[in-house]
Amino acid sequence: MDVVKSPGRFDIVLVDLDPTLGSEIRKTRPCLVVSPDEMNRHIRTVDKARLIRRLGTADQETARAVAHTLVEMFALSEA
């Protein structure tokens, strides 16, 4: 599909995770971009050199479910 220059939020991108460090996964895997587009242009968790190609974009229902799960995961609990 598309060559990845700057991935967008909820894009599914094939990422080369090899070579690895320690116990990281050592394979090429599809990954879902969850960070907002503004962060994708400036901040990287995965170096752009590892991005092989864009496979597609998550549909709206999946994107909402992922965003909801992330909100729940990172919500502050009342202690």
PDB file of N, CA, C and O in Angstrom, chain B, residues numbered from 101:
ATOM      1  N   MET B 101       0.834  -1.195   0.000  1.00  0.00           N
ATOM      2  CA  MET B 101       0.000   0.000   0.000  1.00  0.00           C
ATOM      3  C   MET B 101       0.871   1.248   0.000  1.00  0.00           C
ATOM      4  O   MET B 101       1.734   1.398  -0.866  1.00  0.00           O
ATOM      5  N   ASP B 102       0.660   2.142   0.955  1.00  0.00           N
ATOM      6  CA  ASP B 102       1.345   3.434   0.977  1.00  0.00           C
ATOM      7  C   ASP B 102       2.686   3.362   1.690  1.00  0.00           C
ATOM      8  O   ASP B 102       2.837   2.652   2.684  1.00  0.00           O
ATOM      9  N   VAL B 103       3.656   4.105   1.170  1.00  0.00           N
ATOM     10  CA  VAL B 103       4.914   4.306   1.884  1.00  0.00           C
ATOM     11  C   VAL B 103       4.621   5.281   3.010  1.00  0.00           C
ATOM     12  O   VAL B 103       3.858   6.229   2.824  1.00  0.00           O
ATOM     13  N   VAL B 104       5.213   5.063   4.171  1.00  0.00           N
ATOM     14  CA  VAL B 104       4.916   5.894   5.338  1.00  0.00           C
ATOM     15  C   VAL B 104       5.903   7.037   5.427  1.00  0.00           C
ATOM     16  O   VAL B 104       7.106   6.815   5.561  1.00  0.00           O
ATOM     17  N   LYS B 105       5.401   8.260   5.353  1.00  0.00           N
ATOM     18  CA  LYS B 105       6.232   9.438   5.560  1.00  0.00           C
ATOM     19  C   LYS B 105       5.940  10.010   6.932  1.00  0.00           C
ATOM     20  O   LYS B 105       6.857  10.271   7.712  1.00  0.00           O
ATOM     21  N   SER B 106       4.675  10.205   7.224  1.00  0.00           N
ATOM     22  CA  SER B 106       4.251  10.696   8.522  1.00  0.00           C
ATOM     23  C   SER B 106       2.936  10.014   8.856  1.00  0.00           C
ATOM     24  O   SER B 106       1.901  10.386   8.302  1.00  0.00           O
ATOM     25  N   PRO B 107       2.944   9.026   9.744  1.00  0.00           N
ATOM     26  CA  PRO B 107       1.723   8.286  10.029  1.00  0.00           C
ATOM     27  C   PRO B 107       0.693   9.170  10.724  1.00  0.00           C
ATOM     28  O   PRO B 107       1.040  10.077  11.480  1.00  0.00           O
ATOM     29  N   GLY B 108      -0.573   8.890  10.455  1.00  0.00           N
ATOM     30  CA  GLY B 108      -1.663   9.616  11.089  1.00  0.00           C
ATOM     31  C   GLY B 108      -2.270   8.803  12.212  1.00  0.00           C
ATOM     32  O   GLY B 108      -2.043   7.598  12.322  1.00  0.00           O
ATOM     33  N   ARG B 109      -3.046   9.480  13.045  1.00  0.00           N
ATOM     34  CA  ARG B 109      -3.706   8.799  14.156  1.00  0.00           C
ATOM     35  C   ARG B 109      -4.637   7.717  13.610  1.00  0.00           C
ATOM     36  O   ARG B 109      -5.403   7.954  12.677  1.00  0.00           O
ATOM     37  N   PHE B 110      -4.558   6.551  14.197  1.00  0.00           N
ATOM     38  CA  PHE B 110      -5.334   5.360  13.856  1.00  0.00           C
ATOM     39  C   PHE B 110      -4.943   4.738  12.517  1.00  0.00           C
ATOM     40  O   PHE B 110      -5.671   3.895  11.995  1.00  0.00           O
ATOM     41  N   ASP B 111      -3.796   5.145  11.953  1.00  0.00           N
ATOM     42  CA  ASP B 111      -3.243   4.420  10.814  1.00  0.00           C
ATOM     43  C   ASP B 111      -2.700   3.090  11.310  1.00  0.00           C
ATOM     44  O   ASP B 111      -2.216   2.987  12.437  1.00  0.00           O
ATOM     45  N   ILE B 112      -2.784   2.088  10.474  1.00  0.00           N
ATOM     46  CA  ILE B 112      -2.177   0.789  10.767  1.00  0.00           C
ATOM     47  C   ILE B 112      -0.934   0.721   9.890  1.00  0.00           C
ATOM     48  O   ILE B 112      -1.014   0.807   8.664  1.00  0.00           O
ATOM     49  N   VAL B 113       0.226   0.563  10.546  1.00  0.00           N
ATOM     50  CA  VAL B 113       1.510   0.647   9.863  1.00  0.00           C
ATOM     51  C   VAL B 113       2.311  -0.623  10.119  1.00  0.00           C
ATOM     52  O   VAL B 113       2.380  -1.106  11.250  1.00  0.00           O
ATOM     53  N   LEU B 114       2.910  -1.157   9.070  1.00  0.00           N
ATOM     54  CA  LEU B 114       3.795  -2.308   9.222  1.00  0.00           C
ATOM     55  C   LEU B 114       5.135  -1.791   9.720  1.00  0.00           C
ATOM     56  O   LEU B 114       5.747  -0.928   9.091  1.00  0.00           O
ATOM     57  N   VAL B 115       5.594  -2.327  10.865  1.00  0.00           N
ATOM     58  CA  VAL B 115       6.798  -1.832  11.527  1.00  0.00           C
ATOM     59  C   VAL B 115       7.809  -2.960  11.682  1.00  0.00           C
ATOM     60  O   VAL B 115       7.468  -4.050  12.141  1.00  0.00           O
ATOM     61  N   ASP B 116       9.051  -2.695  11.299  1.00  0.00           N
ATOM     62  CA  ASP B 116      10.150  -3.655  11.462  1.00  0.00           C
ATOM     63  C   ASP B 116      10.714  -3.483  12.864  1.00  0.00           C
ATOM     64  O   ASP B 116      11.363  -2.477  13.155  1.00  0.00           O
ATOM     65  N   LEU B 117      10.473  -4.454  13.731  1.00  0.00           N
ATOM     66  CA  LEU B 117      10.913  -4.368  15.127  1.00  0.00           C
ATOM     67  C   LEU B 117      12.230  -5.099  15.374  1.00  0.00           C
ATOM     68  O   LEU B 117      12.560  -5.406  16.520  1.00  0.00           O
ATOM     69  N   ASP B 118      12.988  -5.380  14.309  1.00  0.00           N
ATOM     70  CA  ASP B 118      14.270  -6.071  14.434  1.00  0.00           C
ATOM     71  C   ASP B 118      15.350  -5.184  13.818  1.00  0.00           C
ATOM     72  O   ASP B 118      15.122  -4.699  12.710  1.00  0.00           O
ATOM     73  N   PRO B 119      16.464  -4.937  14.414  1.00  0.00           N
ATOM     74  CA  PRO B 119      16.994  -5.582  15.611  1.00  0.00           C
ATOM     75  C   PRO B 119      16.342  -5.039  16.886  1.00  0.00           C
ATOM     76  O   PRO B 119      15.800  -3.934  16.927  1.00  0.00           O
ATOM     77  N   THR B 120      16.422  -5.853  17.891  1.00  0.00           N
ATOM     78  CA  THR B 120      15.773  -5.527  19.160  1.00  0.00           C
ATOM     79  C   THR B 120      16.794  -5.363  20.266  1.00  0.00           C
ATOM     80  O   THR B 120      17.981  -5.644  20.101  1.00  0.00           O
ATOM     81  N   LEU B 121      16.300  -4.905  21.383  1.00  0.00           N
ATOM     82  CA  LEU B 121      17.089  -4.838  22.612  1.00  0.00           C
ATOM     83  C   LEU B 121      16.372  -5.643  23.684  1.00  0.00           C
ATOM     84  O   LEU B 121      15.148  -5.577  23.798  1.00  0.00           O
ATOM     85  N   GLY B 122      17.117  -6.393  24.458  1.00  0.00           N
ATOM     86  CA  GLY B 122      16.518  -7.145  25.565  1.00  0.00           C
ATOM     87  C   GLY B 122      15.443  -8.105  25.114  1.00  0.00           C
ATOM     88  O   GLY B 122      15.662  -8.908  24.207  1.00  0.00           O
ATOM     89  N   SER B 123      14.263  -8.025  25.749  1.00  0.00           N
ATOM     90  CA  SER B 123      13.187  -8.980  25.481  1.00  0.00           C
ATOM     91  C   SER B 123      12.113  -8.430  24.540  1.00  0.00           C
ATOM     92  O   SER B 123      10.978  -8.905  24.542  1.00  0.00           O
ATOM     93  N   GLU B 124      12.481  -7.418  23.731  1.00  0.00           N
ATOM     94  CA  GLU B 124      11.520  -6.856  22.786  1.00  0.00           C
ATOM     95  C   GLU B 124      11.145  -7.892  21.728  1.00  0.00           C
ATOM     96  O   GLU B 124      11.879  -8.850  21.486  1.00  0.00           O
ATOM     97  N   ILE B 125       9.984  -7.680  21.105  1.00  0.00           N
ATOM     98  CA  ILE B 125       9.534  -8.543  20.018  1.00  0.00           C
ATOM     99  C   ILE B 125      10.474  -8.370  18.831  1.00  0.00           C
ATOM    100  O   ILE B 125      10.825  -7.243  18.480  1.00  0.00           O
ATOM    101  N   ARG B 126      10.882  -9.463  18.216  1.00  0.00           N
ATOM    102  CA  ARG B 126      11.823  -9.411  17.088  1.00  0.00           C
ATOM    103  C   ARG B 126      11.131  -9.876  15.810  1.00  0.00           C
ATOM    104  O   ARG B 126      11.414 -10.958  15.297  1.00  0.00           O
ATOM    105  N   LYS B 127      10.225  -9.049  15.306  1.00  0.00           N
ATOM    106  CA  LYS B 127       9.492  -9.401  14.100  1.00  0.00           C
ATOM    107  C   LYS B 127       9.024  -8.138  13.405  1.00  0.00           C
ATOM    108  O   LYS B 127       9.200  -7.029  13.910  1.00  0.00           O
ATOM    109  N   THR B 128       8.430  -8.321  12.247  1.00  0.00           N
ATOM    110  CA  THR B 128       7.749  -7.234  11.562  1.00  0.00           C
ATOM    111  C   THR B 128       6.273  -7.409  11.873  1.00  0.00           C
ATOM    112  O   THR B 128       5.699  -8.471  11.629  1.00  0.00           O
ATOM    113  N   ARG B 129       5.659  -6.355  12.416  1.00  0.00           N
ATOM    114  CA  ARG B 129       4.282  -6.440  12.896  1.00  0.00           C
ATOM    115  C   ARG B 129       3.469  -5.230  12.479  1.00  0.00           C
ATOM    116  O   ARG B 129       4.009  -4.135  12.322  1.00  0.00           O
ATOM    117  N   PRO B 130       2.153  -5.431  12.297  1.00  0.00           N
ATOM    118  CA  PRO B 130       1.293  -4.268  12.106  1.00  0.00           C
ATOM    119  C   PRO B 130       1.113  -3.570  13.452  1.00  0.00           C
ATOM    120  O   PRO B 130       0.925  -4.224  14.478  1.00  0.00           O
ATOM    121  N   CYS B 131       1.170  -2.255  13.440  1.00  0.00           N
ATOM    122  CA  CYS B 131       1.015  -1.467  14.667  1.00  0.00           C
ATOM    123  C   CYS B 131      -0.011  -0.368  14.422  1.00  0.00           C
ATOM    124  O   CYS B 131      -0.092   0.188  13.327  1.00  0.00           O
ATOM    125  N   LEU B 132      -0.785  -0.064  15.442  1.00  0.00           N
ATOM    126  CA  LEU B 132      -1.798   0.978  15.363  1.00  0.00           C
ATOM    127  C   LEU B 132      -1.242   2.252  15.986  1.00  0.00           C
ATOM    128  O   LEU B 132      -0.784   2.242  17.128  1.00  0.00           O
ATOM    129  N   VAL B 133      -1.283   3.346  15.234  1.00  0.00           N
ATOM    130  CA  VAL B 133      -0.829   4.647  15.736  1.00  0.00           C
ATOM    131  C   VAL B 133      -1.956   5.229  16.571  1.00  0.00           C
ATOM    132  O   VAL B 133      -3.058   5.437  16.063  1.00  0.00           O
ATOM    133  N   VAL B 134      -1.695   5.497  17.854  1.00  0.00           N
ATOM    134  CA  VAL B 134      -2.743   6.031  18.733  1.00  0.00           C
ATOM    135  C   VAL B 134      -2.498   7.475  19.144  1.00  0.00           C
ATOM    136  O   VAL B 134      -3.406   8.131  19.654  1.00  0.00           O
ATOM    137  N   SER B 135      -1.298   7.977  18.935  1.00  0.00           N
ATOM    138  CA  SER B 135      -1.001   9.359  19.326  1.00  0.00           C
ATOM    139  C   SER B 135      -1.617  10.341  18.330  1.00  0.00           C
ATOM    140  O   SER B 135      -1.769  10.023  17.150  1.00  0.00           O
ATOM    141  N   PRO B 136      -1.972  11.545  18.816  1.00  0.00           N
ATOM    142  CA  PRO B 136      -2.548  12.567  17.932  1.00  0.00           C
ATOM    143  C   PRO B 136      -1.558  12.968  16.835  1.00  0.00           C
ATOM    144  O   PRO B 136      -0.344  12.863  17.010  1.00  0.00           O
ATOM    145  N   ASP B 137      -2.101  13.430  15.698  1.00  0.00           N
ATOM    146  CA  ASP B 137      -1.276  13.781  14.537  1.00  0.00           C
ATOM    147  C   ASP B 137      -0.187  14.788  14.865  1.00  0.00           C
ATOM    148  O   ASP B 137       0.932  14.656  14.368  1.00  0.00           O
ATOM    149  N   GLU B 138      -0.478  15.786  15.682  1.00  0.00           N
ATOM    150  CA  GLU B 138       0.528  16.797  16.032  1.00  0.00           C
ATOM    151  C   GLU B 138       1.749  16.163  16.686  1.00  0.00           C
ATOM    152  O   GLU B 138       2.883  16.551  16.403  1.00  0.00           O
ATOM    153  N   MET B 139       1.517  15.189  17.557  1.00  0.00           N
ATOM    154  CA  MET B 139       2.628  14.491  18.206  1.00  0.00           C
ATOM    155  C   MET B 139       3.378  13.622  17.203  1.00  0.00           C
ATOM    156  O   MET B 139       4.596  13.474  17.304  1.00  0.00           O
ATOM    157  N   ASN B 140       2.670  13.050  16.245  1.00  0.00           N
ATOM    158  CA  ASN B 140       3.304  12.172  15.257  1.00  0.00           C
ATOM    159  C   ASN B 140       4.296  12.923  14.383  1.00  0.00           C
ATOM    160  O   ASN B 140       5.263  12.337  13.894  1.00  0.00           O
ATOM    161  N   ARG B 141       4.066  14.209  14.184  1.00  0.00           N
ATOM    162  CA  ARG B 141       4.980  15.008  13.359  1.00  0.00           C
ATOM    163  C   ARG B 141       6.261  15.376  14.111  1.00  0.00           C
ATOM    164  O   ARG B 141       7.270  15.689  13.479  1.00  0.00           O
ATOM    165  N   HIS B 142       6.240  15.344  15.469  1.00  0.00           N
ATOM    166  CA  HIS B 142       7.384  15.841  16.239  1.00  0.00           C
ATOM    167  C   HIS B 142       7.982  14.816  17.207  1.00  0.00           C
ATOM    168  O   HIS B 142       9.196  14.807  17.411  1.00  0.00           O
ATOM    169  N   ILE B 143       7.168  13.968  17.798  1.00  0.00           N
ATOM    170  CA  ILE B 143       7.636  13.028  18.834  1.00  0.00           C
ATOM    171  C   ILE B 143       7.504  11.609  18.299  1.00  0.00           C
ATOM    172  O   ILE B 143       6.465  11.276  17.728  1.00  0.00           O
ATOM    173  N   ARG B 144       8.535  10.744  18.464  1.00  0.00           N
ATOM    174  CA  ARG B 144       8.491   9.367  17.970  1.00  0.00           C
ATOM    175  C   ARG B 144       8.710   8.372  19.087  1.00  0.00           C
ATOM    176  O   ARG B 144       9.612   8.533  19.910  1.00  0.00           O
ATOM    177  N   THR B 145       7.887   7.348  19.112  1.00  0.00           N
ATOM    178  CA  THR B 145       8.136   6.197  19.965  1.00  0.00           C
ATOM    179  C   THR B 145       8.884   5.154  19.145  1.00  0.00           C
ATOM    180  O   THR B 145       9.755   4.454  19.660  1.00  0.00           O
ATOM    181  N   VAL B 146       8.538   5.058  17.870  1.00  0.00           N
ATOM    182  CA  VAL B 146       9.208   4.160  16.937  1.00  0.00           C
ATOM    183  C   VAL B 146       9.880   5.044  15.887  1.00  0.00           C
ATOM    184  O   VAL B 146       9.238   5.914  15.299  1.00  0.00           O
ATOM    185  N   ASP B 147      11.153   4.823  15.658  1.00  0.00           N
ATOM    186  CA  ASP B 147      11.878   5.607  14.668  1.00  0.00           C
ATOM    187  C   ASP B 147      11.251   5.407  13.291  1.00  0.00           C
ATOM    188  O   ASP B 147      10.873   4.293  12.928  1.00  0.00           O
ATOM    189  N   LYS B 148      11.146   6.482  12.539  1.00  0.00           N
ATOM    190  CA  LYS B 148      10.526   6.412  11.208  1.00  0.00           C
ATOM    191  C   LYS B 148      11.249   5.455  10.275  1.00  0.00           C
ATOM    192  O   LYS B 148      10.648   4.962   9.321  1.00  0.00           O
ATOM    193  N   ALA B 149      12.510   5.184  10.523  1.00  0.00           N
ATOM    194  CA  ALA B 149      13.263   4.235   9.690  1.00  0.00           C
ATOM    195  C   ALA B 149      12.693   2.818   9.808  1.00  0.00           C
ATOM    196  O   ALA B 149      12.910   1.993   8.920  1.00  0.00           O
ATOM    197  N   ARG B 150      11.974   2.530  10.884  1.00  0.00           N
ATOM    198  CA  ARG B 150      11.383   1.202  11.086  1.00  0.00           C
ATOM    199  C   ARG B 150      10.039   1.036  10.369  1.00  0.00           C
ATOM    200  O   ARG B 150       9.550  -0.086  10.231  1.00  0.00           O
ATOM    201  N   LEU B 151       9.442   2.135   9.916  1.00  0.00           N
ATOM    202  CA  LEU B 151       8.135   2.078   9.272  1.00  0.00           C
ATOM    203  C   LEU B 151       8.286   1.583   7.849  1.00  0.00           C
ATOM    204  O   LEU B 151       8.978   2.205   7.044  1.00  0.00           O
ATOM    205  N   ILE B 152       7.645   0.469   7.532  1.00  0.00           N
ATOM    206  CA  ILE B 152       7.784  -0.150   6.213  1.00  0.00           C
ATOM    207  C   ILE B 152       6.725   0.382   5.255  1.00  0.00           C
ATOM    208  O   ILE B 152       7.055   0.915   4.196  1.00  0.00           O
ATOM    209  N   ARG B 153       5.467   0.240   5.619  1.00  0.00           N
ATOM    210  CA  ARG B 153       4.392   0.765   4.779  1.00  0.00           C
ATOM    211  C   ARG B 153       3.098   0.890   5.571  1.00  0.00           C
ATOM    212  O   ARG B 153       2.895   0.228   6.589  1.00  0.00           O
ATOM    213  N   ARG B 154       2.241   1.753   5.072  1.00  0.00           N
ATOM    214  CA  ARG B 154       0.929   1.959   5.670  1.00  0.00           C
ATOM    215  C   ARG B 154       0.004   0.889   5.131  1.00  0.00           C
ATOM    216  O   ARG B 154      -0.108   0.710   3.918  1.00  0.00           O
ATOM    217  N   LEU B 155      -0.667   0.169   6.039  1.00  0.00           N
ATOM    218  CA  LEU B 155      -1.558  -0.910   5.639  1.00  0.00           C
ATOM    219  C   LEU B 155      -3.000  -0.443   5.493  1.00  0.00           C
ATOM    220  O   LEU B 155      -3.786  -1.056   4.770  1.00  0.00           O
ATOM    221  N   GLY B 156      -3.348   0.640   6.179  1.00  0.00           N
ATOM    222  CA  GLY B 156      -4.717   1.136   6.144  1.00  0.00           C
ATOM    223  C   GLY B 156      -4.984   1.995   7.365  1.00  0.00           C
ATOM    224  O   GLY B 156      -4.059   2.465   8.027  1.00  0.00           O
ATOM    225  N   THR B 157      -6.251   2.190   7.652  1.00  0.00           N
ATOM    226  CA  THR B 157      -6.675   2.987   8.795  1.00  0.00           C
ATOM    227  C   THR B 157      -7.779   2.227   9.516  1.00  0.00           C
ATOM    228  O   THR B 157      -8.630   1.609   8.877  1.00  0.00           O
ATOM    229  N   ALA B 158      -7.766   2.272  10.839  1.00  0.00           N
ATOM    230  CA  ALA B 158      -8.821   1.634  11.630  1.00  0.00           C
ATOM    231  C   ALA B 158     -10.149   2.329  11.347  1.00  0.00           C
ATOM    232  O   ALA B 158     -10.194   3.548  11.177  1.00  0.00           O
ATOM    233  N   ASP B 159     -11.221   1.558  11.297  1.00  0.00           N
ATOM    234  CA  ASP B 159     -12.533   2.161  11.080  1.00  0.00           C
ATOM    235  C   ASP B 159     -12.944   2.960  12.320  1.00  0.00           C
ATOM    236  O   ASP B 159     -12.345   2.812  13.385  1.00  0.00           O
ATOM    237  N   GLN B 160     -13.957   3.798  12.178  1.00  0.00           N
ATOM    238  CA  GLN B 160     -14.360   4.715  13.245  1.00  0.00           C
ATOM    239  C   GLN B 160     -14.767   3.985  14.526  1.00  0.00           C
ATOM    240  O   GLN B 160     -14.446   4.441  15.623  1.00  0.00           O
ATOM    241  N   GLU B 161     -15.458   2.874  14.398  1.00  0.00           N
ATOM    242  CA  GLU B 161     -15.877   2.114  15.574  1.00  0.00           C
ATOM    243  C   GLU B 161     -14.666   1.570  16.337  1.00  0.00           C
ATOM    244  O   GLU B 161     -14.620   1.640  17.565  1.00  0.00           O
ATOM    245  N   THR B 162     -13.701   1.035  15.617  1.00  0.00           N
ATOM    246  CA  THR B 162     -12.483   0.519  16.255  1.00  0.00           C
ATOM    247  C   THR B 162     -11.690   1.652  16.886  1.00  0.00           C
ATOM    248  O   THR B 162     -11.199   1.513  18.006  1.00  0.00           O
ATOM    249  N   ALA B 163     -11.556   2.773  16.184  1.00  0.00           N
ATOM    250  CA  ALA B 163     -10.823   3.927  16.724  1.00  0.00           C
ATOM    251  C   ALA B 163     -11.451   4.404  18.032  1.00  0.00           C
ATOM    252  O   ALA B 163     -10.741   4.688  18.996  1.00  0.00           O
ATOM    253  N   ARG B 164     -12.777   4.491  18.064  1.00  0.00           N
ATOM    254  CA  ARG B 164     -13.461   4.910  19.311  1.00  0.00           C
ATOM    255  C   ARG B 164     -13.236   3.917  20.438  1.00  0.00           C
ATOM    256  O   ARG B 164     -13.007   4.314  21.581  1.00  0.00           O
ATOM    257  N   ALA B 165     -13.300   2.629  20.125  1.00  0.00           N
ATOM    258  CA  ALA B 165     -13.092   1.601  21.152  1.00  0.00           C
ATOM    259  C   ALA B 165     -11.674   1.673  21.708  1.00  0.00           C
ATOM    260  O   ALA B 165     -11.477   1.560  22.918  1.00  0.00           O
ATOM    261  N   VAL B 166     -10.691   1.859  20.840  1.00  0.00           N
ATOM    262  CA  VAL B 166      -9.297   1.972  21.284  1.00  0.00           C
ATOM    263  C   VAL B 166      -9.121   3.218  22.150  1.00  0.00           C
ATOM    264  O   VAL B 166      -8.507   3.149  23.215  1.00  0.00           O
ATOM    265  N   ALA B 167      -9.655   4.356  21.701  1.00  0.00           N
ATOM    266  CA  ALA B 167      -9.541   5.597  22.473  1.00  0.00           C
ATOM    267  C   ALA B 167     -10.201   5.450  23.840  1.00  0.00           C
ATOM    268  O   ALA B 167      -9.660   5.914  24.844  1.00  0.00           O
ATOM    269  N   HIS B 168     -11.359   4.811  23.883  1.00  0.00           N
ATOM    270  CA  HIS B 168     -12.063   4.598  25.153  1.00  0.00           C
ATOM    271  C   HIS B 168     -11.231   3.714  26.092  1.00  0.00           C
ATOM    272  O   HIS B 168     -11.130   3.994  27.286  1.00  0.00           O
ATOM    273  N   THR B 169     -10.650   2.667  25.556  1.00  0.00           N
ATOM    274  CA  THR B 169      -9.805   1.773  26.367  1.00  0.00           C
ATOM    275  C   THR B 169      -8.595   2.517  26.912  1.00  0.00           C
ATOM    276  O   THR B 169      -8.223   2.328  28.070  1.00  0.00           O
ATOM    277  N   LEU B 170      -7.975   3.361  26.090  1.00  0.00           N
ATOM    278  CA  LEU B 170      -6.817   4.135  26.556  1.00  0.00           C
ATOM    279  C   LEU B 170      -7.206   5.103  27.670  1.00  0.00           C
ATOM    280  O   LEU B 170      -6.466   5.258  28.641  1.00  0.00           O
ATOM    281  N   VAL B 171      -8.355   5.751  27.539  1.00  0.00           N
ATOM    282  CA  VAL B 171      -8.836   6.653  28.591  1.00  0.00           C
ATOM    283  C   VAL B 171      -9.018   5.881  29.881  1.00  0.00           C
ATOM    284  O   VAL B 171      -8.608   6.345  30.945  1.00  0.00           O
ATOM    285  N   GLU B 172      -9.626   4.709  29.802  1.00  0.00           N
ATOM    286  CA  GLU B 172      -9.825   3.892  31.003  1.00  0.00           C
ATOM    287  C   GLU B 172      -8.497   3.447  31.606  1.00  0.00           C
ATOM    288  O   GLU B 172      -8.343   3.441  32.827  1.00  0.00           O
ATOM    289  N   MET B 173      -7.534   3.073  30.755  1.00  0.00           N
ATOM    290  CA  MET B 173      -6.233   2.603  31.241  1.00  0.00           C
ATOM    291  C   MET B 173      -5.471   3.701  31.982  1.00  0.00           C
ATOM    292  O   MET B 173      -4.801   3.439  32.981  1.00  0.00           O
ATOM    293  N   PHE B 174      -5.580   4.924  31.486  1.00  0.00           N
ATOM    294  CA  PHE B 174      -4.778   6.002  32.048  1.00  0.00           C
ATOM    295  C   PHE B 174      -5.552   6.941  32.962  1.00  0.00           C
ATOM    296  O   PHE B 174      -5.025   7.965  33.397  1.00  0.00           O
ATOM    297  N   ALA B 175      -6.789   6.596  33.248  1.00  0.00           N
ATOM    298  CA  ALA B 175      -7.589   7.414  34.146  1.00  0.00           C
ATOM    299  C   ALA B 175      -7.004   7.364  35.557  1.00  0.00           C
ATOM    300  O   ALA B 175      -6.544   6.320  36.020  1.00  0.00           O
ATOM    301  N   LEU B 176      -7.032   8.503  36.219  1.00  0.00           N
ATOM    302  CA  LEU B 176      -6.573   8.553  37.607  1.00  0.00           C
ATOM    303  C   LEU B 176      -7.612   7.896  38.497  1.00  0.00           C
ATOM    304  O   LEU B 176      -8.794   8.234  38.445  1.00  0.00           O
ATOM    305  N   SER B 177      -7.166   6.969  39.301  1.00  0.00           N
ATOM    306  CA  SER B 177      -8.089   6.349  40.253  1.00  0.00           C
ATOM    307  C   SER B 177      -8.130   7.183  41.508  1.00  0.00           C
ATOM    308  O   SER B 177      -7.136   7.790  41.909  1.00  0.00           O
ATOM    309  N   GLU B 178      -9.294   7.203  42.122  1.00  0.00           N
ATOM    310  CA  GLU B 178      -9.421   7.971  43.374  1.00  0.00           C
ATOM    311  C   GLU B 178      -8.915   7.106  44.519  1.00  0.00           C
ATOM    312  O   GLU B 178      -9.498   6.076  44.856  1.00  0.00           O
ATOM    313  N   ALA B 179      -7.827   7.551  45.096  1.00  0.00           N
ATOM    314  CA  ALA B 179      -7.208   6.764  46.182  1.00  0.00           C
ATOM    315  C   ALA B 179      -7.386   7.453  47.502  1.00  0.00           C
ATOM    316  O   ALA B 179      -6.934   6.946  48.529  1.00  0.00           O
TER     317      ALA B 179
END
